[in-house]
Amino acid sequence: KQFNNVTAYNCFASNVSDSSVDFYTKGVGDVTSSLVSDRGGAIHNVVKSVSINSLIGNSRVDILKMDIEGGEFAIFNEKENLDYLKNVQNILLEYHHIFENGKTLNSLAGFLTVFEKQQYSYNISTHIKKEPVGYFQDMLIKMKRQG
């Protein structure tokens, strides 16, 4: 509220507009909410999704901060139109490295390649959390556009 040039959106950033996603929580204010029911909790919510491409469009974005609980793969992949990234100078992104049945569901190397092709450099910090359903690793990726 203290900044007049910052816009906050109460929605789920996605690769599609006018849709919705399943979102799981343990209750109001829960910090372990997720798109994955085993990680999020028993309370099922349906949240409005908005295309990040339509949110950003041709606007200059100094900082894009995203913590979208595993939804980053739907948005940032080579199949999607990523032209809007040329307008984004810095990205702070929580990356969710999710394991299921002993297998990884995504590739960090493949994920980072998308940003390398868009001329971003990056720095990664990480920590491992122990949850009742097992171990999972979240990473904070700080990216800066070089081009």
N, C-alpha and C positions, 0 to 999 in steps of 0.2 A: 504494500500500500504506500510505502514511502517513496517509491520510484514512479514517475509518470510515464516512463518509456519502457516499462516491462509489462508483458502480457502473460497472464496465467490462464491456462485452459483446464477445465474440470472435465476431462474425458480421457479415453485411452487412445494414445497415438498408435496408429495402425497403418497398414498398407492399403486399406479401403475406407471409404467414407460411408456414413449412414448405415452403419452396421452395429454389431454389439459383440462383446466377448464375455466368456464365463470367467468370473473372478472370485477367488475363494479367500475368506478371512476367518479369524477366530472371534471377531467382534469389532466394534467401533474403536478406531485408533490403533488397531493391531498393526505392528510393523513387520509381520511375517506374511502379509498377504501375497498371493501369487496366482498365476494362471494355472499352476499345477496344483491339483487338489491335495495331494500328499504333503506339499510344502505350505499351503496356505491355510487350510482349516476346513471346518465342516459347513460354514455358512456360505451359501452359494449366492452370488450377486450377478446381475447382468449389467454391464457397463457400456455406455455409448462409446463407439469408436469413431475417430475422425482421421482421415488420411493426413499424414504428416506433410506430404507434398502439397496438399491444399492449404494447410496451416502456414507453411513457409512461403511457397510460391516463389516470387521474385524479390521478396523482402530480404534485406540484409539482417543476419542474425549474428550477434557478437558471441553469445554463449547459448548452446543448446544443451540443457541438462536433462538426461533421461534415466529413469529407473522404472522400467516397464515390465519387470518381473518375468523375464523369459520371452517377452514379445519382440525383443530386438531382432530376432532372426526373421520375422515376418516383414519387418521394415527394411533392414539393411542387408540385402542380398542382391546378387547380380541379375536376378530376374526382374527386379523392380526398377522403375524410373528414378534414378538418383541425381537428376540434374539439379535439384534444389540444393544439394550439398555445396555447390560452387558459391552459394550465398552464406554459408555457415562458416564462421571463422574458427570457433573453438567448440569442442564437444566434450562434455563430462558424461560418461556412460557407465552404468553398472552392468557388467556382463555376467550372465548367469550360466555357469558351466554345470549342466545338469546331467547327473548319472541316473540311469534307470536299469535295474536288473544287471548291474555290473558293467553296463556299457554306457559310453558317452553319447548323448543325443545330438551333439553339435561339435564343430571344430573351431577352436580359437584361431588357428592359423588361417582357415578359410574365411572366417569373419574379418580378421585384420586385413586380409588381401583386398577386400572390398574398399576399405579406407585408403590403403596404399595406392590403389588405382585412382582414387579421388584426390591424391596429393596431400594426404595427412601424415604427419609424424605422430607418434604416440608414446605414452609412458603408462606402465601398468603397475598397480599395487594390488595386493591380494591378501585374503585371509580365509582360513577354513573354519566353518562353523559346524558344531555338532548339534544335530536336531534329533528328536525322537525317531524320525524315519531314516536316519543315517547321516552321512557326511555330505556336504555340498560346498562348493567353492564359488564365491562371488568375487569379481574383480572390478576395480574401478579403473577405467581407461580414460586418460586425459589425452585429447587429440588437438592438434593445431594444424590448420590448413597452411600449406607451404606455397601453393600456387596462386 
